[in-house]
Amino acid sequence: MKYQIRGKNIQVTSAIKEYVGKRLGKLDKYFEASPEAVVTLIVTRERQRIEVTIPIEGYILRGEEETTDMYTSIDLVMEKLERQIEKYKTRLIKKVKSAGVKDIAFVPLEKPVVDNEPILVRTKRFSIKPMNIDEAIMQMNLLGHSFFVFSNSETDEVNVVYCRNDGNYGLIDPKV
């Protein structure tokens, strides 16, 4: 599997690169075409976090883990990704035939903090593809988010699915 490794507050050594490559290589058995993973290693104080994003033809697999040891974080995130793939493998195989890869761009906004009021610190722009509600729920779960914005293929409207506190899902269908 192809991959890019980025480090924040950490020197990415060849040993870490090799270990990540070895662990990512175990995911190759799930893919016909080799996707390119983006791996971000982040160290903050005593916490070592890894974020892995793998775009696979219109879907995005994402996992992140944080521990006190980078190698443990790497092992845990790879196990998490493997569980996600296993859980959604049959659905992904059926759906991932001809879709395109989503392009996501992050645009940071700079604004001074006034009296500790919450401010907008990031705007996230992404292209959305038409999908049904079940696909949107699956994508939300693959990303590990609590909500997901998508274009509803049945109504051609922008909708939001979200996780409810009772463990079920909700749909926001705005009417203009």
C-alpha positions in Angstrom: 0.0 0.0 0.0 1.2 3.5 -0.8 1.3 5.9 2.0 2.4 9.4 3.1 3.6 10.0 6.6 3.5 13.4 8.2 4.8 14.3 11.7 3.7 17.1 14.0 6.1 17.7 16.9 7.8 14.4 16.1 10.8 13.4 13.9 9.5 10.6 11.7 12.3 8.1 11.8 12.9 5.3 9.3 12.0 2.8 12.0 8.5 4.4 12.4 8.1 4.6 8.6 9.0 0.9 8.3 6.7 -0.1 11.1 3.7 1.9 9.7 4.4 0.5 6.2 4.5 -3.1 7.6 1.2 -2.6 9.4 -0.5 -0.9 6.5 0.7 -3.7 4.2 -1.6 -6.1 6.1 -4.6 -4.1 4.9 -3.6 -4.7 1.2 -5.5 -8.0 1.2 -8.8 -6.0 1.4 -8.2 -3.9 -1.7 -7.9 -4.7 -5.4 -6.2 -1.5 -6.3 -3.8 -0.1 -3.8 -5.1 3.1 -2.2 -2.9 5.8 -0.9 -3.1 6.3 2.9 -2.3 9.5 4.7 -0.8 8.9 8.1 -0.3 11.8 10.5 1.7 11.3 13.7 1.1 13.9 16.4 2.9 14.3 19.7 1.4 16.6 22.4 2.9 16.5 25.8 2.9 12.9 26.8 0.3 11.7 24.3 1.2 10.1 21.0 -1.6 10.2 18.4 -1.9 8.7 15.0 -4.5 9.5 12.4 -4.9 7.4 9.3 -7.1 8.3 6.3 -7.6 6.0 3.4 -9.7 7.2 0.5 -11.2 4.3 -1.4 -13.2 5.2 -4.5 -15.7 7.6 -3.0 -15.5 6.4 0.6 -13.1 7.4 3.3 -11.8 5.0 5.9 -10.5 6.9 8.9 -9.1 5.9 12.2 -7.3 7.6 15.0 -5.8 6.4 18.3 -4.0 8.1 21.1 -1.8 6.5 23.8 1.5 7.2 25.6 3.5 5.1 23.1 3.5 5.7 19.3 3.9 2.0 18.4 0.9 1.1 20.5 -1.1 3.8 18.9 -0.1 2.5 15.4 -1.2 -1.1 16.4 -4.5 0.1 17.8 -5.4 2.3 14.8 -4.6 -0.6 12.4 -6.8 -2.9 14.4 -9.6 -0.3 14.3 -9.3 0.1 10.5 -9.3 -3.7 10.0 -12.5 -4.0 12.1 -14.1 -1.2 10.0 -13.2 -2.9 6.8 -14.5 -6.3 8.0 -17.7 -4.8 9.2 -18.5 -3.0 6.0 -16.6 -5.2 3.5 -19.6 -6.7 1.7 -21.4 -3.3 1.5 -18.3 -1.6 0.2 -17.7 -4.3 -2.4 -21.2 -3.8 -3.8 -21.1 0.0 -3.8 -17.5 0.9 -4.6 -17.5 0.0 -8.3 -17.5 3.4 -10.1 -17.5 6.2 -7.6 -14.9 9.0 -7.5 -12.7 10.0 -4.6 -13.8 12.9 -2.4 -11.5 15.9 -2.4 -11.4 17.5 1.0 -9.7 20.9 1.6 -9.2 22.5 5.0 -9.2 26.3 5.0 -8.0 27.8 8.4 -9.4 31.2 9.4 -7.4 33.6 11.5 -9.4 35.8 13.9 -8.3 37.2 17.2 -9.8 35.7 20.4 -12.0 38.3 22.2 -13.0 37.7 25.8 -12.6 33.9 25.4 -15.7 33.7 23.2 -15.8 30.6 21.0 -14.7 31.4 17.5 -14.7 29.7 14.1 -11.3 28.2 13.8 -11.6 26.0 10.7 -13.8 25.7 7.6 -14.0 22.3 6.0 -15.0 22.2 2.3 -15.7 18.9 0.6 -17.4 17.6 -2.5 -20.5 15.5 -1.9 -21.8 12.7 -4.0 -25.4 11.6 -4.3 -26.0 8.6 -2.0 -28.9 7.0 -0.2 -29.5 7.2 3.5 -28.0 3.8 4.2 -24.8 4.7 2.4 -24.5 7.9 4.3 -24.9 6.1 7.6 -22.2 3.7 6.6 -19.9 6.5 5.5 -20.5 8.3 8.8 -19.6 5.2 10.7 -16.5 4.5 8.6 -15.3 8.1 9.4 -16.1 7.7 13.1 -18.1 10.9 13.1 -21.4 11.7 14.9 -22.9 13.3 11.8 -22.5 13.2 8.0 -23.6 15.7 5.3 -24.6 14.2 2.0 -26.7 14.7 -1.2 -29.7 12.5 -0.9 -30.0 10.6 -4.2 -33.7 10.1 -3.7 -34.6 13.8 -3.2 -31.6 15.6 -4.7 -31.5 17.6 -1.5 -28.6 18.1 1.0 -29.3 16.1 4.1 -27.6 15.3 7.4 -27.6 11.9 9.2 -26.6 11.9 12.8 -26.2 9.5 15.8 -28.8 9.9 18.5 -28.1 9.5 22.2 -30.3 6.4 22.2 -27.9 4.7 19.7 -30.2 5.1 16.7 -29.8 7.5 13.8 -31.6 10.7 12.8 -32.0 12.5 9.5 -32.2 16.2 9.0 -34.0 17.0 5.8 -34.2 20.9 5.5 -37.1 22.5 3.7 -36.4 25.9 2.1 
